Every structure is written in C-alpha cells, then in structure tokens.
Amino acid sequence: MRAIARGGIHAWTAGAMGTMTLAVMTRASLGHTGQPLSADWLTQAIYALVIAAAAVRIAAAFVPDFGFILVHSAAALWIAAFWGFAIGYGRLLWQPRAASSSPRQSGPKGR
C-alpha cells in the first residue's frame, strides 16, 4: 500500500504538476513573443522528457530493488526537460518580438 501512495504522489507532483508547469511556460513564451501557438519538435521533446521522468519515478516506488537508479534516472530526465525549455525558449525570449498578423494594442488609439 505504501508504494501505491508514493507512486500516486509522484504521479501528481512530477507528472501532472511538472507537465502543467511546462505547458504554461511554453504557451506564455510563445504568446508573449508573437510566435504561432503550435508545439514544435522541441516542445514535444520536453513534454516527453518530463512525462518519462514521472513514469520512471513512479516505477521506482514499485521496484525498490532498482529504486536508486530509477530515482536518479527520473531526476536526469526532469533536468533534461527543464534545461531543454531554458535553452530552446531562452533563445526565443531574448529576441525581439516577432511581427504578428494581428498586433495587440497596448492602449486606446492615439497613445
């Protein structure tokens, strides 16, 4: 029963919260930089990495004999996902905003 509880906690924290954090960060980054709201290969890869990290961490709760290596593997996958975001989207966030077909107005006309 204890492994199920630990697996559930990690499914929620590492899986759901980690994926949602990346989803919000990627969506906000694309929107604020005027990029199309579509998931390219990098975005798909970082989502896959964080989901794999959660799956491996959940597996560690059920296979205690390999717990040490699984926990460290999950940590490496998690780090790879967030470094992937930092490197891929950091480059995008440091560039000037891309021109969009429907620019947002910052205030009333004439300002």
C-alpha positions as CSV (number, residue, x, y, z in Angstrom):
1,M,0.0,0.0,0.0
2,R,2.8,2.4,0.8
3,A,4.3,2.0,-2.7
4,I,0.9,2.9,-4.2
5,A,0.7,6.0,-2.1
6,R,4.3,7.1,-3.1
7,G,3.6,6.3,-6.7
8,G,0.4,8.4,-6.6
9,I,2.1,11.3,-5.0
10,H,4.8,11.3,-7.7
11,A,2.3,10.9,-10.5
12,W,0.6,14.1,-9.2
13,T,3.7,16.1,-8.4
14,A,6.3,15.0,-11.0
15,G,3.7,14.1,-13.7
16,A,0.8,16.4,-13.6
17,M,2.4,19.5,-12.0
18,G,5.6,19.2,-14.0
19,T,3.7,18.9,-17.3
20,M,1.4,21.7,-16.4
21,T,4.3,23.9,-15.5
22,L,5.9,23.3,-18.8
23,A,2.6,23.8,-20.6
24,V,2.1,27.2,-19.1
25,M,5.7,28.3,-19.6
26,T,5.7,27.2,-23.3
27,R,2.3,28.7,-24.0
28,A,3.1,32.0,-22.3
29,S,6.5,32.2,-24.0
30,L,5.0,31.6,-27.5
31,G,2.2,34.1,-26.9
32,H,4.3,36.9,-25.5
33,T,6.9,36.6,-28.3
34,G,4.3,36.6,-31.1
35,Q,5.1,33.0,-32.2
36,P,2.4,30.6,-33.5
37,L,0.8,28.6,-30.8
38,S,1.9,25.2,-32.0
39,A,4.2,22.5,-30.5
40,D,7.3,22.1,-32.5
41,W,9.7,19.1,-32.0
42,L,11.5,20.8,-29.1
43,T,8.2,21.4,-27.2
44,Q,7.1,17.8,-27.8
45,A,10.5,16.5,-26.7
46,I,10.5,18.4,-23.4
47,Y,6.9,17.2,-22.7
48,A,8.0,13.7,-23.4
49,L,11.0,14.0,-21.1
50,V,9.0,15.3,-18.2
51,I,6.3,12.6,-18.6
52,A,9.1,9.9,-18.9
53,A,10.6,11.3,-15.7
54,A,7.3,11.0,-13.9
55,A,6.8,7.4,-15.2
56,V,10.3,6.4,-14.1
57,R,9.8,8.0,-10.7
58,I,6.5,6.1,-10.3
59,A,8.3,2.9,-11.3
60,A,10.8,3.5,-8.5
61,A,8.1,3.3,-5.9
62,F,7.1,-0.1,-7.2
63,V,10.5,-1.6,-7.8
64,P,12.5,-0.8,-4.7
65,D,15.4,-3.0,-5.7
66,F,16.2,-0.6,-8.6
67,G,15.0,2.5,-6.7
68,F,18.3,4.2,-6.5
69,I,19.0,4.1,-10.2
70,L,15.4,4.8,-11.1
71,V,15.2,7.9,-8.9
72,H,18.4,9.3,-10.4
73,S,17.3,8.5,-13.9
74,A,14.0,10.3,-13.2
75,A,15.9,13.3,-11.9
76,A,18.1,13.3,-15.0
77,L,15.1,13.2,-17.3
78,W,13.4,16.0,-15.3
79,I,16.5,18.2,-15.5
80,A,16.8,17.5,-19.3
81,A,13.2,18.6,-19.8
82,F,13.6,21.9,-18.0
83,W,17.1,22.6,-19.4
84,G,15.6,21.9,-22.9
85,F,13.0,24.6,-22.1
86,A,15.6,27.0,-20.8
87,I,17.9,26.6,-23.8
88,G,15.2,26.4,-26.5
89,Y,12.9,29.0,-25.2
90,G,15.5,31.2,-23.6
91,R,16.8,31.9,-27.1
92,L,13.3,32.9,-28.2
93,L,12.7,35.1,-25.2
94,W,15.9,37.1,-25.7
95,Q,15.0,38.0,-29.2
96,P,12.8,40.9,-30.2
97,R,9.1,40.1,-30.5
98,A,8.1,38.7,-33.9
99,A,5.6,40.6,-36.0
100,S,2.2,39.1,-35.9
101,S,-0.7,39.5,-38.4
102,S,-3.0,40.9,-35.7
103,P,-0.9,43.1,-33.4
104,R,-2.3,43.7,-29.9
105,Q,-2.9,47.3,-28.9
106,S,-1.3,48.4,-25.7
107,G,-3.9,51.1,-25.0
108,P,-6.5,53.3,-26.5
109,K,-5.9,54.7,-30.0
110,G,-3.8,57.8,-30.2
111,R,-1.4,56.8,-27.4
